[in-house]
């Protein structure tokens, strides 16, 4: 698919997820909230203490693959931007961590998700939050305006990942931190297996290989780049997507077992952080 096709597909997928949640169900990628039945990608990302303090719809709309809010080590007074904020779960958790002196922006291109996120904000009674409509490839914020960028399994959905990282670098202040969860591929994966695993892992193909991710971050200007696996997936976890796709795929699936992972991707914009 070209970039426009990818963007359209993502909007449709996540718009439908938001509509299902608002109708009282769960999202298309999260058909149940029973921890014993959740897909390995989305299960056990948040603690009961965290989710008990949030609207149920925020959790129901969660389509992430990690917990960037916790891993980013947010500090009181910081300004945070969540790329692809969806139903707002990571934005609301971040708002509590940065406190009333801080601010959190949630950026999403899907009208249905933005409406749901704003409803969740109102239910949670959180005031230091603003949800913005826009694309992560063209962030509607000024240069050097945020301290931390988080994202939860969204950058892999973009057809222009290099542009996303350049934009992230632009809006970060000197010393600002890039701290996202994403789906990453480690090592070579045959095209057909990669396509099917990505359809399972991200609802649409697009996960970067680890070395390519590092290279794009460096090209954007980031330093201190680190990619830390948080959950490694097995070919068997994606059984329904791999089954029925032909004996050849099923035969070679074991060769790429463990090469797809959720990872915490860290990087820093050079310069001295703003003193607070």
C-alpha positions in Angstrom: 0.0 0.0 0.0 1.1 3.6 -0.6 1.1 6.2 2.2 -2.4 7.4 1.5 -3.8 3.9 1.4 -2.1 3.1 4.7 -3.5 6.3 6.3 -7.0 5.5 5.1 -6.8 1.9 6.4 -5.6 3.0 9.8 -8.3 5.6 10.1 -11.0 3.1 9.2 -9.6 0.5 11.6 -9.3 2.7 14.6 -12.5 4.6 13.9 -14.3 1.3 14.0 -12.5 0.4 17.2 -13.7 3.7 18.8 -17.3 3.1 17.6 -17.4 -0.4 19.1 -16.2 1.0 22.5 -18.8 3.8 22.5 -21.5 1.3 21.8 -20.6 -0.5 25.0 -18.3 -3.2 23.6 -14.6 -3.6 23.4 -12.3 -2.7 20.5 -11.7 -4.8 17.3 -8.2 -5.7 18.4 -9.3 -6.3 22.1 -12.5 -8.4 22.0 -12.4 -9.1 25.8 -11.1 -7.5 28.9 -10.7 -10.8 30.7 -6.9 -11.0 31.4 -6.9 -14.8 30.9 -8.3 -14.4 27.3 -6.4 -11.3 26.1 -4.1 -11.4 23.1 -0.5 -11.6 24.3 0.3 -8.2 22.8 -2.2 -6.2 24.8 -2.5 -8.3 28.0 -1.1 -7.1 31.4 0.2 -3.7 30.2 -1.4 -1.7 33.0 -1.7 -2.4 36.7 -5.1 -2.7 38.3 -4.2 0.4 40.4 -3.8 2.4 37.2 -6.9 1.2 35.4 -9.2 1.5 38.5 -8.7 5.2 38.4 -9.6 5.6 34.7 -12.9 5.3 32.8 -13.5 1.8 31.6 -13.7 3.1 28.0 -10.1 4.3 28.1 -8.9 0.7 28.8 -11.4 -0.8 26.3 -10.0 1.4 23.5 -6.4 0.6 24.3 -4.6 -0.9 21.3 -1.1 -0.6 22.6 1.8 -3.0 22.9 3.6 -1.5 25.9 3.5 1.0 28.7 5.5 4.0 27.7 4.0 6.1 30.4 5.7 4.1 33.1 9.0 3.5 31.2 9.5 7.1 30.3 10.0 8.1 33.9 7.9 11.3 33.6 8.6 14.1 36.0 6.4 16.7 37.6 6.0 19.9 35.4 7.0 18.2 32.1 5.2 18.8 28.8 4.4 15.4 27.2 3.2 14.6 23.7 1.5 11.2 22.9 1.7 10.3 19.2 -1.4 8.5 18.2 -3.2 8.9 21.5 -6.3 6.8 20.7 -8.8 6.6 23.5 -6.4 8.5 25.8 -5.3 6.0 28.3 -1.6 6.9 28.2 -2.4 10.7 28.1 -4.5 10.4 31.2 -1.9 8.3 33.0 0.8 10.8 31.9 -1.2 13.8 33.2 -1.2 12.3 36.7 2.6 11.7 36.6 3.5 15.3 35.4 1.0 16.8 37.9 -0.9 20.1 37.6 2.3 22.1 36.7 2.7 19.8 33.7 0.8 19.4 30.5 0.0 16.5 28.1 -1.0 16.7 24.5 -2.6 13.7 22.7 -2.4 13.7 18.9 -4.6 11.6 16.8 -6.0 11.8 13.2 -9.2 9.8 13.8 -12.3 11.8 14.7 -13.9 8.9 16.5 -10.9 8.3 18.8 -10.6 12.0 19.5 -14.2 12.2 20.6 -13.8 9.1 22.8 -10.6 10.5 24.3 -12.3 13.8 25.2 -15.2 12.0 26.8 -12.7 9.9 28.8 -10.9 13.1 29.9 -14.1 14.6 31.1 -15.1 11.5 33.0 -11.6 11.4 34.6 -11.8 15.1 35.6 -8.3 15.8 34.2 -7.6 19.4 33.2 -3.9 19.5 32.2 -4.7 17.6 28.9 -5.4 18.7 25.4 -6.3 16.4 22.5 -5.2 17.6 19.1 -6.3 16.5 15.6 -3.5 15.9 13.2 -1.0 13.4 11.8 2.1 12.2 13.4 4.0 12.9 10.2 3.1 16.6 10.6 2.8 17.5 14.3 0.7 20.6 14.9 3.0 22.0 17.6 5.8 24.6 17.5 9.5 23.8 17.5 11.1 22.8 20.8 7.7 22.8 22.7 7.7 19.5 24.5 10.0 17.6 27.0 9.0 14.1 26.3 7.4 12.2 23.4 5.6 8.9 24.1 3.7 6.6 21.7 2.2 3.2 22.1 2.4 0.9 19.1 1.6 3.6 16.6 4.7 4.6 14.7 4.8 1.1 13.1 1.5 2.1 11.5 2.9 5.1 9.6 3.9 4.9 6.0 6.5 7.6 6.6 8.4 6.6 9.7 11.5 8.7 8.9 9.3 11.8 8.7 7.6 10.9 12.0 11.0 10.8 13.7 12.2 14.1 12.1 9.0 15.7 13.4 9.5 14.3 16.8 13.0 15.7 16.9 11.7 19.1 15.8 9.1 19.5 18.6 11.4 18.2 21.4 13.3 20.7 23.4 17.1 20.3 23.8 17.7 17.4 26.1 14.1 16.1 25.4 13.4 12.4 25.5 11.9 10.1 22.9 10.3 7.2 24.8 7.9 5.0 22.8 6.7 1.5 22.8 6.5 -0.1 19.3 6.6 -3.4 17.4 10.1 -4.1 16.2 11.5 -6.9 14.0 14.9 -8.4 14.9 16.8 -10.1 12.1 15.6 -11.3 8.7 12.0 -12.4 8.2 10.7 -13.8 4.9 8.2 -11.4 3.3 5.1 -13.6 3.6 5.7 -14.4 7.3 6.4 -10.7 8.0 3.2 -9.6 6.4 1.1 -12.1 8.3 2.8 -11.5 11.7 2.5 -7.7 11.2 -1.2 -8.0 10.4 -1.6 -9.7 13.8 0.8 -7.6 15.8 -0.2 -4.2 14.6 -3.5 -4.6 12.7 -1.5 -3.5 9.6 1.9 -4.3 8.2 4.8 -1.9 8.9 7.1 -2.9 11.8 10.7 -1.7 11.3 13.7 -4.0 11.6 15.8 -3.0 14.7 18.8 -1.8 12.8 16.7 0.3 10.5 14.9 1.9 13.5 18.2 2.9 15.0 19.4 4.3 11.7 16.3 6.4 11.2 16.6 7.8 14.7 20.2 8.7 14.2 19.4 10.3 10.8 16.8 12.5 12.5 19.5 13.7 14.9 18.8 11.6 18.0 21.6 10.3 20.3 21.7 7.7 23.1 19.5 5.4 21.1 18.4 2.2 22.8 15.9 -0.5 21.9 14.9 -2.7 24.8 12.6 -5.8 24.2 9.6 -5.8 26.6 7.8 -8.7 25.2 8.9 -11.3 22.6 6.3 -13.0 20.5 6.2 -16.5 19.1 4.9 -17.6 15.8 2.4 -19.7 17.6 0.9 -16.6 19.2 -0.4 -15.5 15.8 -1.9 -18.9 15.0 -5.2 -17.7 13.4 -3.3 -15.4 11.1 -0.7 -17.9 10.1 -3.0 -20.9 9.8 -4.7 -21.3 6.5 -2.1 -19.2 4.6 -0.5 -22.1 3.0 1.7 -25.0 4.0 4.9 -23.2 3.1 4.3 -20.4 5.6 3.4 -22.9 8.3 6.5 -24.8 7.5 8.9 -21.9 7.9 7.1 -20.1 10.7 9.4 -21.7 13.3 12.4 -20.2 11.6 11.3 -16.7 12.6 10.0 -17.6 16.0 10.9 -14.9 18.5 11.9 -12.2 16.0 8.9 -10.0 16.5 8.8 -8.0 19.8 7.3 -5.2 21.6 10.1 -2.9 22.5 10.8 0.3 24.4 12.6 2.7 22.1 14.6 5.4 23.8 16.5 8.3 22.4 17.6 11.8 23.4 17.7 15.1 21.5 21.2 16.7 22.1 21.5 19.7 24.3 21.0 20.7 27.9 17.5 20.2 29.3 15.5 23.2 30.3 15.8 23.8 34.1 12.5 23.8 36.0 
